[in-house]
Amino acid sequence: MAPGPITAATLAAGARNRHAGAWICVGHVLVELPLVVFIAAGLGVFLESKGVRAGIGLVGGILLLLMGVQLLASLRRSTGDSAASVERHRFLDRRLTERGRRGEQVISLVCAVLLLGFGGKFVCDAAAQLVR
């Protein structure tokens, strides 16, 4: 398993509260456990239906598109102050941002393009499933 957003949130919150990891774990279990129970109880068959899969793909794709557009918009209105970014994201290495904002902008642009690409693909796939 690779570290992801929950790991980053745990590290960031752990600096402020020593019980943050336990609370994040409890919150994660509260969300995941019902999903596992519903799938085991037969919800998996419902989730495999064409309409539900298309709906999930459509909603997920639209959300990815919105996130990509928001990321591009934030790049346009950025102030160029990379110190604020480090303060918001304490797990970032200060050496990365001391080299300038350019690397951060390139990474954000790549992420935005990927979000737009995957979002567009999910929306197209969902629309194709609905048409069939």
C-alpha positions, 0 to 999 in steps of 0.5 A: 500500500502506498501512502496517500491523502489520509497519511498526509492528513494524519501527519499534518494533524499529528503535529497538533494533536497526539491523538489525531491518528486514532481519530482519523482511524475511527473516522475512516472505519465509520465510513468504510465499515458500512460499505464493506457490510453493504457490499457483503450483503448483496449491494455489489449486484446493485452497484454492477448495474449499468445505470448505477455504474454510469451514474457513478462514473458521470458524477465522479468524472464531473467532480474530477473536471471541477477539481481540474478547473479549480486547480487551473483557476488557482494557478492563474490567481496565485500570488507567487508567495510560496511560504503560504503554501508551506505553512498550509502544508507543513509536510512539504519540504521547505527546500522545494519551495525555496527554489521558487514557485515555478516547480510548484506551478509545473506540478500543479499544472500536470495534476490539473491536466491529469484531473481534466483528462481522467474526468473527461474520460470518465464522463465519456465512458459513462455517457457511452454506457447510457447510450448503449 
